[in-house]
């Protein structure tokens, strides 16, 4: 998602401001390395920018960098900018946000949980100014045969944390959603918030509320004719149905998702696990192989494929992790 957004920004010669929430440094490091590799293949270096007390005015400093026309800046450490409440970096983003547009800057700002909360509090205008928000959570992989497919499915897309954490995140996101004006220009932000809320309610096992958010999101995605978002909402609905022990509905929802966005490996991987739960191993294998074709490094898909072969008593294929041909 980050790479596609940035590629589009370079093609159209426009700025791109991406906020990425992450749960651990290992997740951020993996995502950053993958993004750096994809960008380098297209001739765009990913330039690290660490915030500290002497380098907190991100818009001003990046506007002065000569490499800004061809580079993407990877910004970390917003909480290290110094000042009252360690808020100097946030306030600079709020005050000088127009610099990103004026100088066509492309940047990714990585935010841990505390930094995300501080950003919405200290830089509300910048928060509304950004182009996209993405969340990376720690994945939980299937290790066959000890963990069943039903135990694994969707774990990578749920929200870790204690119930109190979930309640706080829900409150913050619901407040942001309520404060959005009812106009066409706010639909992209509304989609992001509804998707996040659907995941949070899902993690809290408030399934009815999660489904309501997904229904609202699908309606907006249709209005925008945004098939990628529509696929994401259908894919999330499949995860909810699986937790509700409705695997057939989960499969149907995920099949709609892959038809809308057949290039998304994670959707094929989820479809494979949904078939796996129903013990439709041949269908699961086909879906897993689609996921691996799109993402050869997909550990969950490879593990799921091997687990299916073991259930089918094809141990030689299970050891290889994939069928020949």
C-alpha positions in Angstrom: 0.0 0.0 0.0 2.8 2.4 0.9 4.7 1.7 -2.3 1.7 2.0 -4.5 0.7 5.4 -3.0 4.3 6.7 -3.3 4.7 5.5 -6.9 1.5 7.3 -7.8 2.8 10.4 -6.2 6.0 10.3 -8.2 4.0 9.7 -11.4 1.8 12.6 -10.8 4.6 14.7 -9.3 2.6 15.4 -6.2 3.4 15.2 -2.5 2.5 12.2 -0.3 2.2 12.2 3.5 1.8 8.7 4.9 1.3 7.9 8.6 2.1 4.3 9.6 1.2 2.9 13.1 3.2 0.0 14.3 3.3 -2.2 17.4 6.9 -3.1 17.6 10.3 -2.1 16.2 10.7 -5.5 14.5 7.5 -4.9 12.5 8.6 -1.4 11.5 12.1 -2.6 10.5 10.7 -5.4 8.3 8.2 -3.0 6.6 10.8 -0.3 6.2 13.3 -2.7 4.5 10.6 -4.1 2.2 9.6 -0.5 1.2 13.2 0.5 0.7 13.8 -2.4 -1.7 10.7 -1.7 -3.7 11.5 2.0 -4.0 15.1 1.3 -5.0 13.9 -0.8 -7.9 12.2 2.3 -9.2 15.1 4.6 -8.6 13.8 6.3 -5.5 16.0 6.0 -2.3 14.4 5.8 1.1 16.2 8.4 3.2 16.1 8.0 7.0 15.3 11.1 9.1 15.6 10.7 12.9 13.9 13.4 15.0 15.8 14.8 18.0 15.9 18.0 20.0 18.1 19.7 17.4 16.2 18.4 14.4 12.5 18.6 15.2 11.2 21.0 12.5 10.6 18.3 9.9 8.8 20.4 7.3 11.4 23.1 7.3 14.4 20.7 7.3 13.1 18.4 4.5 12.2 21.4 2.4 15.9 22.3 2.4 17.1 18.8 1.3 18.3 18.7 -2.3 17.3 15.0 -2.8 13.6 15.7 -2.0 12.6 15.5 -5.7 13.5 11.9 -6.1 13.5 10.5 -2.6 11.1 9.4 0.1 11.9 10.4 3.7 11.4 7.8 6.4 10.7 9.8 9.6 11.1 8.2 13.1 11.2 9.5 16.7 8.5 12.2 16.8 8.5 12.0 20.6 12.2 12.9 20.7 11.8 16.5 19.4 12.0 18.1 22.8 10.1 21.1 24.1 7.1 21.2 26.5 5.5 17.8 26.7 8.1 16.7 24.1 5.8 18.3 21.5 8.1 20.4 19.4 8.1 18.0 16.4 4.3 17.7 16.5 3.8 21.5 16.6 6.2 22.0 13.8 4.2 19.6 11.6 1.0 21.5 12.5 2.4 24.9 11.8 4.4 24.2 8.7 2.3 21.4 7.1 1.9 23.4 3.9 5.6 23.0 3.2 5.0 19.4 2.3 2.7 20.5 -0.6 4.7 23.6 -1.6 7.9 21.5 -2.0 6.2 18.2 -3.2 7.7 16.2 -0.4 7.1 12.5 -0.1 7.5 11.1 3.4 6.5 8.2 5.7 6.1 9.0 9.4 6.3 5.9 11.6 4.3 6.2 14.8 4.2 4.0 17.9 1.0 4.0 20.0 2.0 6.9 22.2 3.2 9.0 19.3 0.0 8.4 17.4 -2.0 9.7 20.4 0.3 12.7 20.8 0.1 13.5 17.1 -3.7 13.7 17.1 -3.6 15.9 20.2 -0.8 18.3 19.3 -1.2 18.4 15.6 -4.9 18.1 14.7 -4.6 20.2 11.5 -1.7 18.1 10.3 -3.6 14.9 11.1 -6.4 16.0 8.8 -3.9 17.1 6.2 -2.2 13.7 5.7 -3.0 11.5 2.7 -3.2 8.0 4.2 -2.9 6.1 7.4 -1.7 2.5 7.4 -1.4 0.1 10.4 1.1 -2.7 10.8 0.5 -5.2 13.6 2.7 -8.1 14.7 1.8 -11.2 12.7 1.2 -14.5 14.3 2.2 -17.3 12.0 0.8 -20.9 11.7 3.3 -23.5 12.9 1.7 -26.8 11.7 0.7 -29.1 13.1 0.6 -27.7 16.6 -1.6 -24.8 15.8 -4.8 -25.3 13.8 -5.9 -23.1 10.9 -8.9 -21.9 12.8 -6.7 -20.7 15.6 -4.4 -18.9 13.3 -6.8 -17.4 10.8 -6.9 -13.6 10.9 -4.5 -13.3 13.8 -2.3 -11.0 11.7 -5.1 -8.6 11.2 -6.4 -8.3 14.7 -5.5 -5.7 17.2 -3.3 -6.8 20.2 -3.7 -5.2 23.5 -5.7 -5.3 26.7 -9.5 -4.5 26.8 -8.7 -1.1 28.3 -6.4 -0.3 25.4 -9.1 -1.3 22.9 -11.6 0.9 24.6 -9.3 3.9 24.5 -8.5 3.3 20.8 -12.2 2.9 20.0 -13.0 6.1 21.9 -10.3 8.1 20.0 -11.4 6.8 16.6 -15.1 7.2 17.2 -14.4 10.8 18.3 -12.4 11.5 15.1 -15.2 10.0 13.0 -17.8 12.1 14.7 -15.8 15.2 14.2 -15.5 14.7 10.4 -17.7 17.1 8.5 -20.4 15.5 6.3 -18.9 16.3 2.9 -17.4 14.4 -0.1 -13.9 15.4 0.7 -13.8 13.6 4.0 -14.8 10.2 2.6 -11.2 8.8 2.4 -10.6 9.7 6.1 -14.0 8.2 6.9 -13.0 4.9 5.2 -9.8 4.7 7.2 -11.5 5.3 10.5 -14.4 2.8 9.8 -11.9 0.1 8.8 -9.8 0.7 12.0 -13.0 0.7 14.1 -14.2 -2.5 12.5 -10.9 -4.2 13.5 -11.0 -2.8 17.0 -14.6 -3.9 17.6 -13.7 -7.3 16.1 -10.8 -7.6 18.6 -13.2 -6.7 21.4 -15.7 -9.4 20.1 -18.3 -6.7 19.5 -19.1 -8.4 16.3 -22.4 -6.6 15.5 -20.7 -3.2 15.8 -17.8 -4.4 13.7 -20.2 -5.6 10.9 -22.0 -2.2 11.0 -18.7 -0.3 10.5 -17.9 -2.7 7.6 -21.3 -2.1 6.0 -20.8 1.7 6.2 -17.3 1.4 4.8 -18.5 -0.7 1.8 -21.1 1.8 1.0 -18.6 4.7 0.9 -16.1 2.6 -1.1 -18.8 1.9 -3.7 -19.6 5.6 -3.9 -16.0 6.3 -4.5 -15.7 3.3 -6.9 -12.6 2.3 -4.9 -12.2 -1.4 -5.5 -9.1 -1.8 -3.3 -10.9 -0.4 -0.2 -14.0 -2.4 -1.1 -12.0 -5.6 -1.2 -10.4 -4.7 2.2 -13.8 -4.3 3.8 -15.0 -7.6 2.4 -11.8 -9.3 3.5 -12.3 -8.0 7.1 -15.9 -9.2 7.1 -14.7 -12.7 6.3 -12.5 -12.6 9.4 -15.5 -11.5 11.5 -17.7 -14.3 10.1 -15.0 -16.9 10.8 -15.0 -15.8 14.5 -18.7 -16.1 14.5 -18.3 -19.7 13.4 -19.8 -19.1 10.0 -17.0 -20.4 7.7 -19.2 -20.6 4.6 -20.1 -16.9 4.9 -16.4 -16.2 5.6 -15.4 -17.9 2.3 -18.1 -16.0 0.3 -17.0 -12.7 1.7 -13.3 -13.4 1.0 -14.1 -14.6 -2.5 -15.7 -11.3 -3.2 -12.6 -9.6 -1.9 -10.2 -11.5 -4.1 -12.4 -10.8 -7.2 -12.2 -7.1 -6.4 -8.4 -7.1 -5.7 -6.8 -10.3 -7.1 -3.3 -8.9 -6.7 -3.5 -8.7 -2.9 -1.6 -11.7 -1.5 -3.0 -11.4 2.0 -6.6 -11.9 0.7 -5.7 -15.1 -1.1 -3.9 -16.2 2.1 -7.0 -15.6 4.1 -9.2 -17.4 1.6 -6.9 -20.4 1.8 -7.3 -20.5 5.6 -11.0 -20.2 5.4 -11.1 -23.2 3.0 -8.7 -24.9 5.4 -11.1 -24.5 8.3 -13.8 -26.1 6.2 -11.4 -28.9 5.3 -11.6 -28.1 1.6 -7.9 -28.7 1.2 -7.7 -28.7 -2.6 -9.4 -25.3 -2.7 -7.1 -24.1 0.1 -4.0 -25.2 -1.7 -5.1 -23.3 -4.8 -5.6 -20.2 -2.8 -2.3 -20.5 -0.9 -0.4 -21.0 -4.1 -2.0 -17.8 -5.5 -0.8 -16.0 -2.3 2.8 -17.4 -2.7 2.9 -16.4 -6.4 2.0 -12.8 -5.5 4.3 -12.8 -2.4 7.0 -15.5 -2.5 8.1 -14.6 1.0 4.7 -15.2 2.6 5.5 -17.4 5.6 1.8 -17.9 6.6 0.8 -19.1 3.1 3.7 -21.5 2.9 3.0 -22.8 6.4 -0.7 -23.2 5.5 0.1 -25.0 2.3 2.4 -27.5 4.1 -0.4 -28.1 6.8 -2.9 -28.9 4.0 -0.5 -31.4 2.4 0.0 -33.1 5.8 -3.8 -33.4 6.3 -3.9 -35.0 2.8 -1.1 -37.4 3.8 1.2 -35.9 1.1 4.2 -35.5 3.5 6.8 -35.2 0.7 5.0 -32.1 -0.6 4.5 -30.8 2.9 8.3 -30.9 3.4 8.8 -28.9 0.2 6.0 -26.4 1.2 4.5 -26.3 -2.3 3.4 -28.6 -5.1 5.6 -28.8 -8.2 4.5 -27.1 -11.4 
